[in-house]
Amino acid sequence: ILSTFPAGFSYEYTNPPGIYALGYLVGKVISKRFVLEATALLLLVFNVLSLWLLYDVLRRIIASRPIRWAAMLLATFVPFRVVHSVVFSADAVTVPIFLIVARQAIAMFEDDRALIRRWVFIGVSATVGMLFKYTFVGLIPALALIAVHQFRSSGHGRRRWDVALAAVICLVIPAATFRVQMRLSERA
């Protein structure tokens, strides 16, 4: 599938097209001969870099230094984390993309200056997540609650409505991506 994407892809498979598209792009850039190894290495590097995002999120939300270190050690060696970072499947990108969304959501509560940019970043990340793993649809209700809270607590004025519109657009796009993929998988 990696060497013939998109021709070899079908929604009958268990994974959305993201992992296959990534492998196809790696094959085009590196070599079709080593596409599996290069894609696996890219996924491993992506997950190692995501640990830094995880550590940043933990530093922001846990004030106690001993508890923060314990959480970092647990998150580094917890079984699902280790499995997700070494498996060659769409699971290899779930933790990094989730952390990107979580980091941006946390940053919105800390600093309300760049809310529209953060919503765009969340929307793009969630949409990319939908292309790799269907379970990212579970983020939509949580992000919608954040958007409602932001709208209710942001006061009055044009900025409030601009942020609300950005949040709605950035939630509709990943939801629509999920819906289109579900329709395509039903037809397969």
N, C-alpha and C positions, 0 to 999 in steps of 0.2 A: 504494500500500500504506500509506503514511504517513497518509493521510487516512481510510482505512477500517479500520485495524487494530482489532481482531484479525480482522475478517471477511475482509479481503483477504489475510491471511497463510496460507501453506502451507509445510509442511516440505519441499516440493519445491525451494524456493529454496536457495541455497548458504549463506545466513547464518541463524543462529538468530534467534529473535524479539526479542532485546534491542534491536537498532538500530531496528527498526520500532516497538517499544513506546516507546522514547525519543522518536522522531519524533512519535508519536501524542500523548504527554504534552505535548511542546512545542507541538504544534498546538492542544491544548486550552487551554493556558495563554496562549500568544501570539496566534495566529491561524492558521486553516487556509490562509489566503491566502499567508502567508510561512513556512510550516512548513519548507520545504527550506532557506531561508536561515537561519532561526533555529536549526535543528538543526545546520547546518554551523558556525555561529558558536559554538554551545555546545560542539561537539566540538573546535573550535580552542582555545577558552578552556581546556577540560579538559586538552588536551595541553600548552598553555603552562604551566599550573599543575603539570602532572606533571614538567616540567623541574626545578622546585624540589625535588620528591621525589627525582629522579635525582641532583641535586647533593647532597642530604642523604645519600643512600646512598653516593655516591662519597666524600664527606667522612669518613664513618664507616669505610670499608674501605680507603682509601688514605692512608697516613701522609705520604708524600713530597709536598711542596707542588707542585713542578714536574710530577710525574707526575699528580697530582690535577687540575691545571689542564689538562694535555694531555688527560686522560680527559674532562673536562667539555667542552672544545672539540670533541673527537671525537664525543662523544655528542650534542652540539647539532647538528652538521652532517653526521652520518653519513647516507647516503642512505635507509636503511630508516626512520630516525627522522623524516626530513623527509617521506617519503611517507606514513607512518602518521599524521602529524599533520594533513595537509591533505586526505587522501582521505575522501570521504563514504561510509564503509562501516563494518562492524564492526571493521576493522583500526584505526580511529581510537581505539579504547578499549583495545587490547591492551597498549600500553606503560604507560599510567597504572595500569591494574588490576594488571599484573604488578609494577610498582614498589611499589604499596601492599602487596602480599603479601610482596615481598622485604624491604621496610623493616621490617615486623612480624617477619619471621623473623630478621633480623639483630638486631633489638632484643631478641628472646628470649635470644640468646646474651650480650648485654651486661648485661641486667638480668632477673633471674628472679623479680621480685616480682609482676608482673601477667600471669602466663602464661595463665591461663584467659581473661582479657579479650583477650589477643593472639590466642589460638587462635580465639576467636569472631570477631574481626575478620578473621582469615585465612579462616575458613570462609565468612563472608558475602561477602568480596571474591572468593574463588574461585568461589562459586556465581553471583555476578553475572557474573563472567568467563565461566562456562559458558553463560550466556544470550546473550552477545555473540559468543563465538568458541569453536568446538569444541576447538581446540588447547589450551585451558586444562586439558584432562584430563592433559596432560603434567606439570602441577604436582603432581598427587596422589602419584606415587611419591616425588618429592623431599621433599614435606612429610611423607610417611609415614616416610622415613628420619630426618628431624629429630625426629619424634615418638618413634621408637624410641630415638634417641640421648638425647633428654631423659629418657625413662623409665629407661633404664639408668644414667644419670649423676645422677639426682636423689635418690638415697638411699632411705630407707624412710619409711613413714608414710602417713597419710591424704592429705596434700597430693599425694603422688606419684600416687596412684590418681585423685584428682580431676582433676589435669592430664591424665592419660592418658585418662580418660573424655571430657573436653572435646576433646582432640585427635582421638579416634576419631569422635566425633559431628561435629566440624567437618571431617572428611575424608569421612565417609559422605554428608553432605548434598550437596556438589558432585558426588561420584561418582554419586549417585542422580539428580541433576539431569541429568547427562550421559547416563545410561542411559535415562531417560524421553525425552529428546530424540532419542536414537538410535532408540528404538522408534517414536516418532511419525514420524520421517523415513522409516523402513522402510515404514510403512503408507501414506505419501503417494504 
